[in-house]
Amino acid sequence: MHLEEIDRIIEEYEKYNLIFSDASLKKIRDGCESWKNDWVIVFKKQLRRIKKEEGSPARDRENGIRVTYPLVKNQYMAIFYKKQTNGSYYIYNFKLGIMEI
């Protein structure tokens, strides 16, 4: 249902120097079929936040940046990226998860 829209958004943001790893694209595409309608809006907001270089340290082995946004109830969407020396943003991971309370 949302795959075509997500692919269109990804293509649009690739023009703005966002580079998606194959692993992140697979996670996004595999999961988007079960997304709620407003999650597509959240995904786009997350990509805009990356362009603004927002986020917090990812605290992972990549030492990247993580942008996180709450979804329904106790779920969240997180995108992990690293700014490259050429000015692009490399998106290396994507996660839909459950917040631990």
N, C-alpha and C positions, 0 to 999 in steps of 0.2 A: 504494500500500500504506500509506504513512505519512501521506498527505495529510489524511485525516479526523482522525487523532490530532493532527497539527500544527495544523490549523485549530481544534481544540478547545482546545489549549494557548494559542494566540494569543488566542482569545476569552476564556479565563480570565484571562490576564495583561493584557488591555485593561481589565479591571475594576480592576486595580491601577495604573492610570495609565501604562501603557506604550502608546505611540502608534507604530504602524508606518507608515512611508512606503509609498506604492504600490510604489516600486522595490524596497524591501527585502522586501515581501511577495511580489512576483513572483519574486525570487531564491530565497527560502525555498521557496515552493511548487514552482517549476520543478525545484529540485534534490532535494527531499525524497524523490522516488520512488526514487532510487538510494541513499538512506542505509542504513547498517547499523542494526540494531535499537538498539544502544546510543547512536547519535547522537541519537536522540530524547531520551534521558535527558540527554545533554550539552547539547542545546538548552535544555531546561528549567532545567538548572543555570546556564547562561549568563544566562537571564532573571532568575533569583533573584539572581545577582551584580549585575545592573543595579539591581535594587530596593535592594541594599545599597550602591549607588554605588561599586562596585569597578571596577577597570580601570586602564589607563594611557593617557597622551595618544595620540590616534590619529595625530597628525602628518600630517593630511590637510588639504585646503582648508576643511573644516568646523570644524576645531579641536575635535573632539568627544573622546569617550572610547572606548577599544576594550577589549572583554573577549575574551580568546582562550583556547582550550582545545585541547590536542593530541588528535588522533584516532588512527587506525591509522597505523603506520609513520611517515612524515614529513608527514602531513596535519594540518591544523588547521581549527577553526571560529572565526570572528571575527564579533562583532556590534558595530556602531558606534552610539553614542548620544550625545545631548546632554540634559542636565537643563534643563528649562524653568522659567521664573519661577513658573509656577502649580503646581510640584511634580511635574509629569509628566515622563516620560522619552521623548524622541523618538528612535526607532530609525530611522536614515536609511540604513544599509547593512548588508549581510550578505555574508559571504565564506567559501567553502570553498576552501582553498588548500594548496599544497605548501610546506613549510618549506624555506628555503634554508639550506644547511649551510655 
